[in-house]
Amino acid sequence: MKNTILKSTALLFAITLTAFTTLDKKQVNIDQSVINWIGYKVTGQHEGTITLREGVLEFKQDQLTGGSFVMDMTSINTIDLEGDYKNKLDGHLKANDFFGVKKYPKATLVFTSVTKNETNYSVVGDLTIKGITNKIAFDLEVSENKATTSFKIDRTKYGIKYGSASFFDGLKDKAIYNEFDLTVSLKF
């Protein structure tokens, strides 16, 4: 009898505790969120934007616990060029030898681990580009209704080898560096 009462009390406590620690999913405001990229080459760099299709951050007792995002790869936009040069680069980035947006119109990021630090969160996630998924790690700063981060992505891990000196000899000043930067500002 005592055993049954103890088990019932423990179950009631667990249910009560779960009720107070429910997951709070906060939708990211895609109109007020920004993803900027910078790609580097031997002779300089180019920069632009990618539009967020959807995103959610998950919290438990005001602590970040997860997140998932979908980027619209068809929206790749160069912002440091104009006219024909811009159109040519945008078209090339969308072509099969870069992001192949006709076949792969979206990229996704799903948080797999979130650890709270003194001033921010350390996040590990699965990033999928062109149907290829790799783990990435970055720090994410969260305050009130905003989250920000910056990190590097090695494009060659996603099958994007065009202009990479790691795969092609003799490129000299036409080489494009493997890593590009993403800077993300999310509003929720």
Z-matrix of the N, CA and C atoms (Angstrom, degrees):
N
C 1 1.445
C 2 1.528 1 111.29
N 3 1.369 2 116.04 1 -47.19
C 4 1.451 3 119.54 2 178.69
C 5 1.528 4 110.39 3 -60.17
N 6 1.326 5 115.42 4 -39.41
C 7 1.470 6 121.01 5 179.86
C 8 1.533 7 110.38 6 -60.94
N 9 1.310 8 117.63 7 -42.78
C 10 1.453 9 122.70 8 -179.78
C 11 1.524 10 110.51 9 -65.68
N 12 1.334 11 117.31 10 -41.86
C 13 1.464 12 121.18 11 178.65
C 14 1.529 13 109.94 12 -64.75
N 15 1.340 14 117.59 13 -42.79
C 16 1.465 15 120.96 14 178.96
C 17 1.523 16 111.22 15 -63.19
N 18 1.323 17 117.03 16 -42.48
C 19 1.465 18 120.60 17 179.19
C 20 1.532 19 110.53 18 -64.82
N 21 1.321 20 116.34 19 -42.10
C 22 1.462 21 120.41 20 179.38
C 23 1.522 22 110.98 21 -64.52
N 24 1.331 23 116.87 22 -41.45
C 25 1.457 24 121.29 23 178.30
C 26 1.523 25 110.59 24 -64.37
N 27 1.313 26 117.55 25 -42.59
C 28 1.468 27 121.83 26 178.86
C 29 1.522 28 110.68 27 -63.78
N 30 1.317 29 117.11 28 -41.70
C 31 1.464 30 121.19 29 178.47
C 32 1.527 31 110.80 30 -64.50
N 33 1.322 32 117.73 31 -43.80
C 34 1.455 33 122.12 32 178.17
C 35 1.528 34 110.68 33 -62.23
N 36 1.320 35 116.83 34 -41.98
C 37 1.466 36 121.64 35 177.46
C 38 1.523 37 110.44 36 -62.08
N 39 1.326 38 117.85 37 -44.20
C 40 1.471 39 121.93 38 -179.78
C 41 1.528 40 110.52 39 -63.42
N 42 1.321 41 117.59 40 -41.79
C 43 1.465 42 121.47 41 179.25
C 44 1.526 43 109.84 42 -65.36
N 45 1.320 44 117.63 43 -43.02
C 46 1.465 45 122.15 44 178.76
C 47 1.523 46 110.65 45 -63.12
N 48 1.323 47 116.80 46 -44.89
C 49 1.464 48 121.65 47 179.47
C 50 1.527 49 110.43 48 -62.26
N 51 1.316 50 117.40 49 -41.78
C 52 1.462 51 121.52 50 178.76
C 53 1.521 52 110.75 51 -63.39
N 54 1.315 53 117.64 52 -37.63
C 55 1.459 54 121.42 53 -179.56
C 56 1.526 55 111.01 54 -63.44
N 57 1.334 56 117.07 55 -33.32
C 58 1.462 57 120.60 56 -178.44
C 59 1.524 58 112.92 57 -88.71
N 60 1.309 59 117.96 58 -7.26
C 61 1.470 60 120.51 59 -179.61
C 62 1.524 61 110.57 60 -120.92
N 63 1.319 62 115.77 61 40.81
C 64 1.460 63 119.53 62 -179.43
C 65 1.518 64 110.61 63 -70.10
N 66 1.292 65 114.27 64 154.38
C 67 1.448 66 122.46 65 179.99
C 68 1.520 67 109.72 66 -77.45
N 69 1.327 68 115.94 67 129.60
C 70 1.460 69 122.09 68 178.57
C 71 1.522 70 107.72 69 -108.01
N 72 1.337 71 116.59 70 110.56
C 73 1.465 72 121.37 71 179.51
C 74 1.520 73 108.61 72 -94.73
N 75 1.339 74 114.84 73 123.54
C 76 1.461 75 120.18 74 -179.80
C 77 1.521 76 108.81 75 -111.96
N 78 1.334 77 114.83 76 118.23
C 79 1.461 78 120.50 77 178.65
C 80 1.526 79 109.52 78 -70.42
N 81 1.317 80 115.64 79 137.11
C 82 1.454 81 121.15 80 177.00
C 83 1.531 82 108.13 81 -80.79
N 84 1.320 83 116.39 82 135.55
C 85 1.459 84 122.04 83 176.87
C 86 1.527 85 107.31 84 -78.73
N 87 1.319 86 117.45 85 102.61
C 88 1.468 87 120.60 86 -173.32
C 89 1.528 88 112.15 87 -68.81
N 90 1.336 89 117.85 88 -25.15
C 91 1.464 90 120.26 89 179.18
C 92 1.528 91 112.14 90 -74.15
N 93 1.326 92 117.70 91 -24.96
C 94 1.459 93 121.42 92 -178.64
C 95 1.522 94 112.79 93 -106.54
N 96 1.317 95 117.74 94 3.80
C 97 1.465 96 122.15 95 179.26
C 98 1.524 97 109.73 96 -102.60
N 99 1.329 98 116.38 97 148.91
C 100 1.459 99 121.21 98 -173.72
C 101 1.532 100 109.95 99 -134.06
N 102 1.346 101 115.53 100 134.56
C 103 1.462 102 121.82 101 171.11
C 104 1.528 103 106.88 102 -119.64
N 105 1.324 104 116.44 103 115.74
C 106 1.464 105 122.40 104 177.13
C 107 1.521 106 109.56 105 -108.43
N 108 1.316 107 116.39 106 144.52
C 109 1.466 108 121.33 107 176.34
C 110 1.521 109 109.51 108 -126.27
N 111 1.330 110 114.85 109 151.74
C 112 1.464 111 122.27 110 171.00
C 113 1.514 112 106.99 111 -133.56
N 114 1.329 113 116.05 112 122.49
C 115 1.458 114 122.63 113 175.81
C 116 1.525 115 108.86 114 -108.21
N 117 1.322 116 115.86 115 140.21
C 118 1.462 117 120.94 116 -173.72
C 119 1.521 118 111.50 117 -113.82
N 120 1.318 119 114.58 118 144.19
C 121 1.455 120 122.11 119 173.22
C 122 1.525 121 106.94 120 -133.88
N 123 1.333 122 116.49 121 168.57
C 124 1.454 123 120.39 122 -176.86
C 125 1.525 124 111.21 123 -56.06
N 126 1.315 125 117.51 124 -38.08
C 127 1.459 126 121.18 125 -174.41
C 128 1.530 127 114.00 126 -95.62
N 129 1.318 128 118.37 127 7.89
C 130 1.462 129 119.25 128 178.81
C 131 1.503 130 113.04 129 156.09
N 132 1.322 131 115.70 130 -144.71
C 133 1.462 132 121.10 131 -178.06
C 134 1.514 133 109.42 132 -156.35
N 135 1.337 134 114.85 133 164.83
C 136 1.465 135 122.03 134 171.40
C 137 1.514 136 107.28 135 -133.97
N 138 1.317 137 115.40 136 153.34
C 139 1.457 138 119.05 137 179.83
C 140 1.516 139 111.12 138 -137.68
N 141 1.326 140 113.51 139 157.87
C 142 1.450 141 118.22 140 -178.44
C 143 1.507 142 112.66 141 -170.06
N 144 1.329 143 114.65 142 -161.00
C 145 1.458 144 121.38 143 -176.70
C 146 1.529 145 110.55 144 -132.53
N 147 1.322 146 114.64 145 160.41
C 148 1.461 147 123.91 146 171.46
C 149 1.529 148 105.23 147 -134.93
N 150 1.309 149 116.93 148 136.69
C 151 1.460 150 121.29 149 -178.64
C 152 1.530 151 110.43 150 -86.14
N 153 1.311 152 114.93 151 139.90
C 154 1.459 153 121.84 152 174.30
C 155 1.525 154 108.44 153 -85.08
N 156 1.338 155 117.28 154 126.91
C 157 1.476 156 121.40 155 177.54
C 158 1.519 157 111.04 156 -81.34
N 159 1.337 158 115.31 157 -43.10
C 160 1.462 159 120.82 158 -179.68
C 161 1.515 160 109.07 159 -162.39
N 162 1.318 161 114.78 160 157.36
C 163 1.456 162 119.34 161 178.50
C 164 1.512 163 111.01 162 -166.41
N 165 1.306 164 115.48 163 150.80
C 166 1.458 165 121.74 164 177.87
C 167 1.529 166 108.60 165 -144.54
N 168 1.314 167 116.00 166 139.13
C 169 1.458 168 122.67 167 171.52
C 170 1.516 169 107.80 168 -112.29
N 171 1.326 170 116.30 169 137.80
C 172 1.460 171 121.13 170 -177.50
C 173 1.524 172 109.34 171 -109.27
N 174 1.320 173 115.57 172 133.46
C 175 1.454 174 121.86 173 -179.21
C 176 1.522 175 109.24 174 -126.84
N 177 1.315 176 115.61 175 149.25
C 178 1.455 177 122.67 176 171.97
C 179 1.526 178 105.47 177 -133.26
N 180 1.306 179 117.07 178 118.54
C 181 1.470 180 123.04 179 -176.61
C 182 1.532 181 110.58 180 51.38
N 183 1.313 182 116.84 181 49.19
C 184 1.468 183 124.84 182 178.22
C 185 1.531 184 114.32 183 63.03
N 186 1.313 185 117.86 184 15.26
C 187 1.461 186 121.86 185 175.89
C 188 1.527 187 108.45 186 -111.58
N 189 1.329 188 116.34 187 130.60
C 190 1.456 189 120.44 188 178.55
C 191 1.525 190 110.38 189 -62.42
N 192 1.329 191 116.64 190 131.47
C 193 1.464 192 121.00 191 179.82
C 194 1.527 193 113.29 192 -125.34
N 195 1.343 194 117.46 193 -15.79
C 196 1.456 195 118.71 194 -177.92
C 197 1.517 196 111.47 195 -173.74
N 198 1.314 197 114.01 196 178.39
C 199 1.450 198 119.58 197 178.03
C 200 1.511 199 110.80 198 -178.30
N 201 1.319 200 116.16 199 158.33
C 202 1.461 201 121.37 200 175.37
C 203 1.524 202 108.68 201 -152.07
N 204 1.337 203 114.81 202 145.81
C 205 1.458 204 121.02 203 -172.73
C 206 1.519 205 110.66 204 -144.47
N 207 1.330 206 115.10 205 149.32
C 208 1.458 207 122.04 206 173.90
C 209 1.528 208 107.09 207 -126.98
N 210 1.342 209 116.50 208 123.28
C 211 1.458 210 122.51 209 177.25
C 212 1.526 211 109.23 210 -100.90
N 213 1.320 212 115.94 211 141.02
C 214 1.463 213 122.73 212 178.38
C 215 1.523 214 108.44 213 -89.10
N 216 1.318 215 117.42 214 97.28
C 217 1.466 216 121.32 215 -175.90
C 218 1.529 217 112.04 216 -69.70
N 219 1.329 218 117.79 217 -18.76
C 220 1.467 219 119.76 218 176.72
C 221 1.524 220 111.12 219 -71.84
N 222 1.322 221 117.30 220 -11.73
C 223 1.464 222 122.01 221 -177.52
C 224 1.528 223 112.97 222 -92.75
N 225 1.331 224 118.07 223 4.48
C 226 1.470 225 119.86 224 -179.72
C 227 1.520 226 108.73 225 -50.41
N 228 1.332 227 115.12 226 126.87
C 229 1.454 228 120.90 227 -172.97
C 230 1.525 229 109.09 228 -138.81
N 231 1.317 230 117.09 229 124.88
C 232 1.457 231 122.29 230 175.23
C 233 1.517 232 108.47 231 -85.17
N 234 1.349 233 117.23 232 131.04
C 235 1.462 234 119.41 233 -177.66
C 236 1.527 235 113.45 234 -110.92
N 237 1.334 236 118.29 235 -4.04
C 238 1.464 237 119.41 236 -179.04
C 239 1.531 238 112.79 237 -102.65
N 240 1.319 239 117.30 238 5.48
C 241 1.466 240 122.01 239 176.99
C 242 1.524 241 109.29 240 -127.78
N 243 1.328 242 115.35 241 162.90
C 244 1.462 243 120.70 242 176.37
C 245 1.519 244 109.79 243 -135.05
N 246 1.325 245 115.27 244 164.75
C 247 1.454 246 121.73 245 172.74
C 248 1.518 247 114.06 246 61.59
N 249 1.349 248 115.49 247 -139.52
C 250 1.460 249 121.91 248 -176.36
C 251 1.521 250 113.05 249 -60.74
N 252 1.340 251 117.71 250 -38.53
C 253 1.468 252 120.43 251 -179.80
C 254 1.527 253 110.93 252 -63.66
N 255 1.327 254 116.40 253 -42.72
C 256 1.468 255 120.77 254 177.53
C 257 1.522 256 110.61 255 -63.40
N 258 1.329 257 116.70 256 -48.67
C 259 1.462 258 120.86 257 -178.79
C 260 1.521 259 111.35 258 -60.70
N 261 1.325 260 116.89 259 -39.73
C 262 1.464 261 120.77 260 179.70
C 263 1.526 262 110.94 261 -65.44
N 264 1.343 263 117.14 262 -46.48
C 265 1.468 264 119.30 263 -179.86
C 266 1.523 265 111.18 264 -67.42
N 267 1.325 266 118.18 265 -44.47
C 268 1.475 267 120.40 266 177.90
C 269 1.531 268 110.35 267 -57.01
N 270 1.327 269 116.13 268 -45.24
C 271 1.466 270 120.18 269 178.91
C 272 1.514 271 112.44 270 -62.57
N 273 1.330 272 116.52 271 -39.92
C 274 1.462 273 119.86 272 -179.99
C 275 1.529 274 111.25 273 -68.39
N 276 1.325 275 118.01 274 -40.76
C 277 1.464 276 120.97 275 178.56
C 278 1.534 277 111.48 276 -64.10
N 279 1.333 278 116.96 277 -29.86
C 280 1.465 279 121.00 278 179.65
C 281 1.531 280 112.68 279 -85.18
N 282 1.339 281 116.61 280 -13.07
C 283 1.470 282 121.51 281 -176.71
C 284 1.533 283 110.99 282 -74.15
N 285 1.328 284 115.11 283 169.99
C 286 1.470 285 121.35 284 -176.23
C 287 1.522 286 114.26 285 -61.33
N 288 1.344 287 118.82 286 -30.81
C 289 1.456 288 118.47 287 -178.30
C 290 1.536 289 112.37 288 -77.55
N 291 1.327 290 117.47 289 -6.90
C 292 1.465 291 121.28 290 169.04
C 293 1.528 292 107.89 291 -115.35
N 294 1.327 293 118.85 292 -106.63
C 295 1.459 294 120.90 293 -170.77
C 296 1.526 295 114.99 294 -91.27
N 297 1.314 296 119.71 295 -8.02
C 298 1.466 297 122.54 296 175.23
C 299 1.512 298 113.28 297 49.07
N 300 1.331 299 117.29 298 54.75
C 301 1.461 300 121.15 299 -169.50
C 302 1.524 301 114.75 300 -68.14
N 303 1.323 302 118.34 301 -19.32
C 304 1.477 303 118.41 302 176.45
C 305 1.523 304 109.99 303 -66.59
N 306 1.314 305 116.36 304 -42.32
C 307 1.464 306 120.60 305 179.76
C 308 1.530 307 111.68 306 -85.86
N 309 1.337 308 116.61 307 -31.82
C 310 1.464 309 121.71 308 -176.76
C 311 1.532 310 109.44 309 -125.84
N 312 1.322 311 118.10 310 75.12
C 313 1.469 312 120.78 311 -174.41
C 314 1.531 313 114.53 312 -73.49
N 315 1.321 314 117.22 313 -9.05
C 316 1.458 315 118.39 314 -179.75
C 317 1.527 316 110.43 315 -137.57
N 318 1.314 317 114.42 316 155.79
C 319 1.460 318 123.15 317 170.74
C 320 1.521 319 105.99 318 -123.31
N 321 1.329 320 116.91 319 150.06
C 322 1.464 321 119.76 320 -177.72
C 323 1.521 322 111.01 321 -129.10
N 324 1.309 323 114.75 322 152.99
C 325 1.459 324 122.86 323 173.16
C 326 1.517 325 107.61 324 -134.51
N 327 1.332 326 115.91 325 125.86
C 328 1.460 327 121.90 326 178.05
C 329 1.522 328 107.94 327 -125.80
N 330 1.339 329 116.71 328 121.78
C 331 1.459 330 120.75 329 177.91
C 332 1.526 331 109.15 330 -67.30
N 333 1.330 332 116.70 331 133.01
C 334 1.467 333 120.77 332 177.03
C 335 1.523 334 111.81 333 -111.22
N 336 1.339 335 116.42 334 -18.58
C 337 1.459 336 121.14 335 179.97
C 338 1.518 337 108.71 336 -154.74
N 339 1.332 338 116.41 337 134.36
C 340 1.463 339 121.98 338 177.74
C 341 1.523 340 107.84 339 -132.94
N 342 1.339 341 116.25 340 125.31
C 343 1.458 342 121.56 341 179.70
C 344 1.518 343 108.85 342 -124.21
N 345 1.320 344 116.97 343 128.33
C 346 1.467 345 122.17 344 179.44
C 347 1.521 346 109.50 345 -77.83
N 348 1.338 347 115.92 346 130.66
C 349 1.463 348 122.61 347 172.93
C 350 1.520 349 108.13 348 -108.66
N 351 1.333 350 116.42 349 -172.58
C 352 1.465 351 119.69 350 -179.76
C 353 1.530 352 111.70 351 -62.47
N 354 1.328 353 117.34 352 -44.84
C 355 1.465 354 120.06 353 -173.67
C 356 1.524 355 114.51 354 -115.91
N 357 1.333 356 118.07 355 -9.35
C 358 1.461 357 119.93 356 -177.10
C 359 1.527 358 109.77 357 -158.17
N 360 1.318 359 115.35 358 -163.19
C 361 1.460 360 121.67 359 178.65
C 362 1.525 361 109.16 360 -121.31
N 363 1.318 362 116.57 361 141.03
C 364 1.464 363 121.61 362 169.82
C 365 1.525 364 106.51 363 -95.49
N 366 1.323 365 114.93 364 124.12
C 367 1.457 366 120.67 365 -174.96
C 368 1.523 367 109.51 366 -118.17
N 369 1.318 368 115.94 367 137.18
C 370 1.463 369 122.99 368 168.68
C 371 1.513 370 105.44 369 -117.62
N 372 1.334 371 115.63 370 136.37
C 373 1.449 372 118.22 371 -178.19
C 374 1.509 373 112.11 372 -147.86
N 375 1.317 374 115.36 373 166.63
C 376 1.457 375 123.10 374 174.57
C 377 1.522 376 107.89 375 -99.41
N 378 1.338 377 115.84 376 114.76
C 379 1.462 378 122.07 377 177.70
C 380 1.519 379 107.99 378 -103.08
N 381 1.328 380 116.55 379 126.32
C 382 1.458 381 121.94 380 179.21
C 383 1.523 382 109.17 381 -115.72
N 384 1.338 383 114.96 382 120.55
C 385 1.461 384 123.25 383 176.06
C 386 1.520 385 106.47 384 -131.62
N 387 1.315 386 117.41 385 132.98
C 388 1.471 387 123.10 386 -179.14
C 389 1.528 388 111.83 387 54.07
N 390 1.317 389 116.54 388 35.73
C 391 1.459 390 121.17 389 177.71
C 392 1.514 391 114.40 390 75.68
N 393 1.328 392 118.44 391 6.55
C 394 1.470 393 122.74 392 -179.50
C 395 1.522 394 107.84 393 -111.55
N 396 1.340 395 116.35 394 129.34
C 397 1.463 396 121.59 395 -177.33
C 398 1.522 397 110.21 396 -110.42
N 399 1.325 398 115.22 397 131.82
C 400 1.465 399 122.77 398 174.75
C 401 1.517 400 109.13 399 -135.55
N 402 1.326 401 115.47 400 152.42
C 403 1.464 402 121.12 401 175.06
C 404 1.519 403 108.93 402 -76.47
N 405 1.323 404 115.99 403 140.41
C 406 1.460 405 121.28 404 171.52
C 407 1.521 406 107.88 405 -132.48
N 408 1.330 407 116.44 406 156.59
C 409 1.461 408 121.94 407 178.54
C 410 1.520 409 108.53 408 -132.23
N 411 1.323 410 115.99 409 141.41
C 412 1.456 411 120.94 410 179.54
C 413 1.521 412 109.02 411 -161.02
N 414 1.320 413 115.48 412 163.57
C 415 1.459 414 121.72 413 174.56
C 416 1.526 415 108.66 414 -96.32
N 417 1.313 416 115.97 415 141.44
C 418 1.460 417 122.20 416 -179.54
C 419 1.516 418 108.03 417 -126.55
N 420 1.325 419 115.83 418 125.19
C 421 1.460 420 120.96 419 176.70
C 422 1.521 421 108.00 420 -96.94
N 423 1.329 422 116.40 421 128.64
C 424 1.465 423 121.80 422 -179.22
C 425 1.528 424 108.58 423 -124.11
N 426 1.334 425 115.98 424 127.42
C 427 1.463 426 120.66 425 174.95
C 428 1.522 427 108.37 426 -145.36
N 429 1.313 428 115.33 427 130.76
C 430 1.459 429 123.74 428 -177.91
C 431 1.523 430 111.34 429 48.29
N 432 1.340 431 118.73 430 -107.67
C 433 1.471 432 121.03 431 -177.67
C 434 1.527 433 111.56 432 -114.93
N 435 1.335 434 116.70 433 32.61
C 436 1.459 435 120.85 434 -177.44
C 437 1.530 436 110.11 435 -139.33
N 438 1.331 437 115.56 436 143.65
C 439 1.471 438 121.67 437 174.51
C 440 1.525 439 107.92 438 -134.76
N 441 1.337 440 116.99 439 137.34
C 442 1.461 441 121.12 440 -178.73
C 443 1.520 442 110.46 441 -136.41
N 444 1.333 443 114.35 442 149.19
C 445 1.456 444 120.78 443 177.30
C 446 1.519 445 109.77 444 -159.41
N 447 1.315 446 115.47 445 161.29
C 448 1.458 447 123.50 446 171.31
C 449 1.515 448 107.22 447 -140.90
N 450 1.331 449 116.39 448 138.62
C 451 1.452 450 119.98 449 177.43
C 452 1.515 451 110.46 450 -159.36
N 453 1.322 452 116.02 451 165.90
C 454 1.457 453 122.72 452 179.88
C 455 1.524 454 109.85 453 -102.86
N 456 1.331 455 115.24 454 147.62
C 457 1.457 456 121.95 455 175.45
C 458 1.521 457 107.68 456 -125.78
N 459 1.325 458 116.09 457 130.53
C 460 1.466 459 121.27 458 174.48
C 461 1.524 460 107.62 459 -88.44
N 462 1.327 461 115.69 460 105.47
C 463 1.467 462 121.92 461 -175.03
C 464 1.518 463 112.68 462 -62.35
N 465 1.341 464 117.75 463 -27.45
C 466 1.468 465 120.21 464 -177.19
C 467 1.526 466 111.75 465 -68.36
N 468 1.331 467 117.52 466 -22.44
C 469 1.463 468 120.79 467 176.82
C 470 1.536 469 111.58 468 -70.41
N 471 1.332 470 116.00 469 -11.43
C 472 1.458 471 121.94 470 179.98
C 473 1.529 472 111.09 471 -113.72
N 474 1.331 473 115.72 472 21.23
C 475 1.458 474 121.09 473 175.75
C 476 1.516 475 114.52 474 77.93
N 477 1.328 476 118.23 475 14.39
C 478 1.469 477 121.93 476 -179.37
C 479 1.531 478 107.39 477 -100.84
N 480 1.323 479 115.47 478 94.19
C 481 1.462 480 120.91 479 -172.52
C 482 1.527 481 113.35 480 -108.59
N 483 1.308 482 118.95 481 -3.98
C 484 1.455 483 122.63 482 -176.58
C 485 1.535 484 110.52 483 -53.05
N 486 1.319 485 116.53 484 128.20
C 487 1.459 486 122.32 485 175.62
C 488 1.510 487 115.48 486 68.97
N 489 1.328 488 118.28 487 12.92
C 490 1.456 489 121.58 488 -178.92
C 491 1.526 490 110.43 489 -86.25
N 492 1.321 491 116.74 490 123.71
C 493 1.465 492 121.62 491 177.35
C 494 1.526 493 111.24 492 -66.42
N 495 1.318 494 117.59 493 -14.70
C 496 1.467 495 121.19 494 176.28
C 497 1.521 496 111.88 495 -72.03
N 498 1.341 497 116.66 496 -20.51
C 499 1.458 498 120.89 497 -175.70
C 500 1.526 499 113.98 498 -121.23
N 501 1.326 500 116.79 499 -19.21
C 502 1.466 501 119.87 500 -177.49
C 503 1.526 502 110.56 501 -129.24
N 504 1.321 503 116.38 502 131.20
C 505 1.466 504 121.95 503 178.37
C 506 1.519 505 110.13 504 -85.16
N 507 1.326 506 114.98 505 157.19
C 508 1.458 507 121.29 506 171.16
C 509 1.513 508 115.71 507 74.68
N 510 1.309 509 119.18 508 17.21
C 511 1.462 510 120.62 509 -179.26
C 512 1.535 511 112.73 510 -75.03
N 513 1.310 512 116.03 511 -27.24
C 514 1.473 513 123.25 512 -179.30
C 515 1.518 514 111.22 513 46.69
N 516 1.348 515 117.92 514 -119.92
C 517 1.467 516 119.97 515 -175.68
C 518 1.536 517 113.17 516 -81.13
N 519 1.323 518 117.52 517 6.03
C 520 1.472 519 121.69 518 176.15
C 521 1.532 520 111.66 519 -96.91
N 522 1.343 521 116.02 520 -1.51
C 523 1.463 522 120.22 521 -177.58
C 524 1.526 523 111.13 522 -67.97
N 525 1.333 524 114.75 523 142.00
C 526 1.463 525 122.92 524 175.47
C 527 1.526 526 106.59 525 -112.52
N 528 1.329 527 116.60 526 130.06
C 529 1.458 528 119.80 527 -178.32
C 530 1.526 529 110.79 528 -65.82
N 531 1.327 530 115.10 529 149.69
C 532 1.467 531 120.68 530 -176.93
C 533 1.518 532 112.72 531 -68.03
N 534 1.329 533 117.13 532 -36.97
C 535 1.460 534 120.19 533 -176.06
C 536 1.525 535 111.37 534 -92.86
N 537 1.322 536 114.41 535 142.55
C 538 1.451 537 120.45 536 169.91
C 539 1.523 538 108.43 537 -127.82
N 540 1.324 539 115.99 538 157.73
C 541 1.463 540 121.85 539 -177.49
C 542 1.516 541 110.87 540 -97.83
N 543 1.310 542 115.06 541 141.98
C 544 1.471 543 122.16 542 168.35
C 545 1.518 544 108.36 543 -119.66
N 546 1.304 545 116.62 544 132.54
C 547 1.454 546 122.83 545 173.07
C 548 1.527 547 106.28 546 -121.82
N 549 1.334 548 115.41 547 124.13
C 550 1.466 549 120.49 548 -171.14
C 551 1.528 550 109.48 549 -123.41
N 552 1.320 551 115.31 550 132.69
C 553 1.462 552 122.26 551 174.17
C 554 1.523 553 107.14 552 -127.14
N 555 1.323 554 115.83 553 115.92
C 556 1.469 555 121.88 554 -176.77
C 557 1.518 556 110.00 555 -111.23
N 558 1.326 557 115.53 556 137.98
C 559 1.476 558 121.73 557 172.14
C 560 1.530 559 107.24 558 -115.16
N 561 1.330 560 115.78 559 137.07
C 562 1.469 561 119.61 560 178.97
C 563 1.506 562 110.38 561 -140.79
